[in-house]
Structure formats: structure tokens, C-alpha cells
């Protein structure tokens, strides 16, 4: 289970502000962010600005057009992934 939820630091204890479906003494991993929007650091703001600047009058490509464009790419993605993993050692 992965869940992002608000919590409060209180008397040396991190207390979630909503119930969690966890067993007693279950171990979990905790990521702490004081940012009100924790995902904002992960966003590619340059890409998002480029998307916002697109001409909305231009129609989006259809699924068939995307598939046709992808079919022109030589090789297999799985082979590229394997090669990349092998090169990392």
C-alpha cells in the first residue's frame, strides 16, 4: 500500500490525521515533507509550461496515429532496456 496523507508532529511522535489500515506493530516506510505540495518537487515544470503553451486549436493525435509513429522506431524497447541494464554492470 502506498498512501500520501497529512500528519502532525506532536510531542515527539508523528501522528497521521486519518486512519490507516495497518496491522498492530506493522513496519512501514515514512517520507516526510513540510511542503504543502510534496509532489511539486518531482514535477518537470519546464515540460508542464511547454504543454500549457501548446496551441489548443491543433487536434491531439489519435491512438492509430501514435501507434503508426511508434511502429516506425527500429528495434525493440525491451532490448534497449536489457542493453542499458547490462551496461550498468
Backbone as CSV, one residue per row, in Angstrom:
resi,resn,N_x,N_y,N_z,CA_x,CA_y,CA_z,C_x,C_y,C_z
1,UNK,0.850,-1.180,0.000,0.000,0.000,0.000,0.889,1.233,0.000
2,UNK,0.613,2.178,-0.859,1.277,3.468,-0.853,0.204,4.528,-0.706
3,UNK,0.387,5.420,0.239,-0.631,6.435,0.502,0.046,7.695,1.009
4,UNK,-0.383,8.828,0.502,0.092,10.109,0.997,-1.028,10.716,1.826
5,UNK,-0.710,11.092,3.050,-1.737,11.643,3.918,-1.128,12.675,4.845
6,UNK,-1.953,13.557,5.362,-1.437,14.563,6.284,-1.154,13.951,7.652
7,UNK,-0.170,14.512,8.331,0.174,14.069,9.679,0.649,15.289,10.458
8,UNK,0.751,15.124,11.749,1.227,16.213,12.604,2.304,15.679,13.533
9,UNK,3.331,16.489,13.761,4.399,16.136,14.693,3.962,16.672,16.047
10,UNK,3.793,15.786,17.017,3.211,16.169,18.290,3.923,15.444,19.422
11,UNK,4.565,16.176,20.294,5.262,15.608,21.456,6.239,14.499,21.063
12,UNK,6.961,14.705,19.971,7.958,13.746,19.540,7.417,12.546,18.794
13,UNK,6.146,12.597,18.413,5.516,11.482,17.702,4.852,12.013,16.439
14,UNK,5.087,11.318,15.318,4.430,11.664,14.061,3.073,10.963,14.045
15,UNK,1.986,11.753,14.045,0.639,11.192,14.148,-0.145,11.468,12.871
16,UNK,-0.578,10.404,12.157,-1.392,10.615,10.965,-2.732,11.249,11.338
17,UNK,-3.260,12.077,10.453,-4.526,12.744,10.716,-5.713,11.978,10.146
18,UNK,-5.475,10.777,9.635,-6.561,9.906,9.198,-6.163,8.469,9.494
19,UNK,-7.165,7.601,9.571,-6.926,6.204,9.929,-6.153,5.482,8.835
20,UNK,-5.336,4.516,9.260,-4.572,3.688,8.330,-4.955,2.231,8.536
21,UNK,-5.062,1.505,7.442,-5.401,0.086,7.511,-4.113,-0.719,7.659
22,UNK,-3.552,-0.718,8.879,-2.296,-1.403,9.166,-2.479,-2.329,10.359
23,UNK,-1.734,-3.421,10.352,-1.746,-4.327,11.499,-0.926,-3.718,12.631
24,UNK,-1.254,-4.075,13.852,-0.504,-3.606,15.009,0.963,-4.010,14.865
25,UNK,1.869,-3.091,15.087,3.322,-3.279,15.009,3.816,-3.528,13.582
26,UNK,3.010,-3.255,12.577,3.449,-3.413,11.187,4.480,-2.336,10.871
27,UNK,5.560,-2.727,10.228,6.607,-1.772,9.854,6.229,-1.099,8.540
28,UNK,6.500,0.187,8.452,6.225,0.958,7.246,7.410,1.878,6.971
29,UNK,7.484,2.390,5.753,8.480,3.411,5.404,7.770,4.758,5.399
30,UNK,8.427,5.767,5.912,7.814,7.091,6.022,8.673,8.098,5.272
31,UNK,8.039,8.897,4.427,8.701,10.013,3.761,8.098,11.286,4.318
32,UNK,8.926,12.194,4.785,8.438,13.416,5.417,8.714,14.607,4.520
33,UNK,7.689,15.415,4.315,7.827,16.654,3.546,7.033,17.743,4.246
34,UNK,7.665,18.892,4.452,6.934,20.002,5.053,6.301,20.873,3.984
35,UNK,6.558,20.551,2.716,5.970,21.264,1.588,4.483,20.927,1.519
36,UNK,3.628,21.921,1.313,2.194,21.648,1.227,1.852,20.845,-0.019
37,UNK,2.712,20.877,-1.035,2.529,20.083,-2.240,3.779,19.234,-2.433
38,UNK,3.875,18.083,-1.766,5.111,17.305,-1.812,5.507,16.851,-3.206
39,UNK,4.566,16.648,-4.100,4.902,16.182,-5.447,5.453,17.303,-6.320
40,UNK,5.343,18.551,-5.899,5.777,19.657,-6.747,7.262,19.594,-7.071
41,UNK,8.070,19.032,-6.199,9.493,18.891,-6.466,9.788,17.843,-7.525
42,UNK,8.838,16.956,-7.771,9.027,15.898,-8.753,8.544,16.309,-10.126
43,UNK,7.782,17.382,-10.215,7.229,17.798,-11.495,8.300,18.379,-12.400
44,UNK,8.179,18.116,-13.670,9.039,18.731,-14.668,8.346,20.017,-15.090
45,UNK,8.671,21.108,-14.415,7.978,22.376,-14.635,8.193,22.908,-16.054
46,UNK,9.353,22.656,-16.623,9.625,23.094,-17.995,8.681,22.385,-18.967
47,UNK,8.502,21.085,-18.782,7.592,20.316,-19.642,6.152,20.800,-19.457
48,UNK,5.756,21.011,-18.216,4.388,21.462,-17.953,4.126,22.823,-18.599
49,UNK,5.129,23.712,-18.586,4.974,25.017,-19.231,4.846,24.853,-20.741
50,UNK,5.605,23.915,-21.314,5.518,23.662,-22.758,4.134,23.126,-23.124
51,UNK,3.582,22.260,-22.295,2.245,21.723,-22.540,1.211,22.849,-22.471
52,UNK,1.346,23.710,-21.483,0.411,24.832,-21.340,0.475,25.780,-22.532
53,UNK,1.652,25.872,-23.164,1.838,26.797,-24.279,1.387,26.223,-25.623
54,UNK,1.000,24.946,-25.654,0.584,24.334,-26.920,-0.641,25.025,-27.495
55,UNK,-0.712,25.008,-28.790,-1.864,25.568,-29.497,-3.030,24.598,-29.344
56,UNK,-4.044,24.989,-28.599,-5.169,24.097,-28.331,-6.055,23.890,-29.556
57,UNK,-5.872,24.695,-30.592,-6.678,24.505,-31.791,-6.178,23.320,-32.615
58,UNK,-4.922,22.904,-32.358,-4.368,21.759,-33.067,-4.911,20.480,-32.430
59,UNK,-5.489,19.585,-33.224,-6.080,18.381,-32.638,-5.021,17.421,-32.087
60,UNK,-5.398,16.683,-31.051,-4.493,15.679,-30.493,-4.419,14.496,-31.453
61,UNK,-3.279,13.821,-31.498,-3.176,12.658,-32.396,-4.089,11.531,-31.906
62,UNK,-4.578,10.763,-32.840,-5.401,9.609,-32.483,-4.499,8.474,-32.029
63,UNK,-5.088,7.474,-31.413,-4.324,6.310,-30.990,-3.688,5.619,-32.191
64,UNK,-4.419,5.552,-33.290,-3.879,4.926,-34.504,-2.654,5.698,-35.014
65,UNK,-2.685,7.018,-34.951,-1.553,7.829,-35.393,-0.341,7.615,-34.472
66,UNK,-0.584,7.522,-33.182,0.513,7.289,-32.236,1.128,5.922,-32.492
67,UNK,0.286,4.905,-32.670,0.799,3.565,-32.938,1.605,3.520,-34.232
68,UNK,1.125,4.225,-35.253,1.836,4.249,-36.532,3.210,4.907,-36.368
69,UNK,3.276,5.980,-35.591,4.552,6.667,-35.370,5.504,5.782,-34.569
70,UNK,4.987,5.108,-33.542,5.830,4.242,-32.722,6.321,3.032,-33.504
71,UNK,5.514,2.551,-34.435,5.899,1.381,-35.229,7.101,1.667,-36.121
72,UNK,7.371,2.930,-36.409,8.497,3.301,-37.270,9.833,3.296,-36.527
73,UNK,9.785,3.207,-35.193,11.014,3.206,-34.404,11.651,1.822,-34.519
74,UNK,12.914,1.750,-34.982,13.549,0.441,-35.173,13.873,-0.233,-33.842
75,UNK,13.928,-1.562,-33.866,14.317,-2.325,-32.684,13.168,-2.509,-31.716
76,UNK,13.516,-3.085,-30.552,12.531,-3.350,-29.518,12.924,-2.596,-28.255
77,UNK,11.957,-2.025,-27.594,12.215,-1.307,-26.353,12.796,-2.246,-25.304
78,UNK,12.296,-3.479,-25.252,12.804,-4.435,-24.257,14.294,-4.708,-24.465
79,UNK,14.741,-4.762,-25.727,16.167,-4.968,-25.996,16.988,-3.772,-25.514
80,UNK,16.462,-2.574,-25.719,17.152,-1.371,-25.261,17.273,-1.353,-23.736
81,UNK,16.218,-1.787,-23.051,16.243,-1.819,-21.588,17.279,-2.824,-21.103
82,UNK,17.301,-4.015,-21.703,18.288,-5.025,-21.320,19.714,-4.519,-21.544
83,UNK,19.943,-3.896,-22.693,21.270,-3.388,-23.003,21.684,-2.320,-21.997
84,UNK,20.746,-1.443,-21.618,21.046,-0.411,-20.649,21.400,-1.010,-19.293
85,UNK,20.648,-2.021,-18.876,20.920,-2.685,-17.585,22.288,-3.366,-17.607
86,UNK,22.615,-4.023,-18.708,23.892,-4.714,-18.818,25.052,-3.735,-18.796
87,UNK,24.860,-2.550,-19.397,25.944,-1.567,-19.435,26.201,-0.960,-18.069
88,UNK,25.222,-1.033,-17.176,25.397,-0.505,-15.814,26.179,-1.465,-14.929
89,UNK,26.293,-2.713,-15.388,27.119,-3.669,-14.685,26.394,-4.482,-13.745
